[in-house]
Amino acid sequence: MVIAGFLAIGILTGILSSMFGFGGGFVLIPVMYLLLPGFDVPEAAIMHVAIGTSLAVMIVNSINSTISHHRKQHVIWSIFFRLAPAIAVGALLGGLSTPFVQGDILRYLFILLVVYTIVTSIWKKSFLDVDGLSFTLPTPIKTSSLGLGIGFLATLLGVGGSVLTVPFLRKRGLAMLHAVSLANPLSLPIAIVGAITSIATGLQQPGLPAWCFGFVYVPAFLGIVLGGFLGVPLGTRIAHRLPDRLFSKIYLSLLVVVVLIMVFE
């Protein structure tokens, strides 16, 4: 029943990964935070294991979603190559910083980051009303600085880059379908660096259950990844058909749900 539950979670995260570029983090972290105490994970390590597992799943989901969107020509690779190098450097810095931040602090940072994204996205109506034809990136220095910040924060919190890249790309005038499609490959540096550092630092922590590989809970990883192979193609098909404004409203609504889960836990 546990594996079946992880499979169901995997299908949902696969759908959300391909639809919104979440990579699974915004679903997995709250869910894992709720479930991990039942698997003998020490309280002090719960948030770290939730983040580590999310990052490991994100690698597979991001690759799967990128391939799915690329086949439909949704990914604008020129934008990816402008942002990816700086995001990779920021991800490395975030991964190295994670062991020095307490789990409760990570939880509060996670909540604050999502609330900030929701408020600024609603306040700036450009998030909901984008023509998709006038996209421009800022200067190379500003673009690189933004990429560093995205990589650092997303890896530190284990959520992928969608919560930062999608609002940024929308503000610059990119259609929602292309923004979420780009969020998947842009999450890969974050996921890879973050997962490696989570495993390495977790292996040095005493008291973790036998099924933990560092800060990655292996049964959850396997079940969720398998479910993702079912969910990703479905999410891509749905994203392809959604009107841009409705697409952006659903994105923000899901962020509200995630915040409520984390606040009232």
Secondary structure, DSSP 8 states (H G I E B T S, - for coil): -HHHHHHHHHHHHHHHHHHH--TTHHHHHHHHHHHGGGGT--GGGHHHHHHHHHHHHHHHHHHHHHHHHHHTT---HHHHHHHHHHHHHHHHHHHHHGGGS-HHHHHHHHHHHHHHHHHHHHHSGGGT---SS------HHHHHHHHHHHHHHHHHHT--SHHHHHHHHHHTT--HHHHHHHHHHHHHHHHHHHHHHHHHHHTT-TT--TTEETTEEHHHHHHHHHHHHHHHHHHHHHHHHS-HHHHHHHHHHHHHHHHHHHHH-
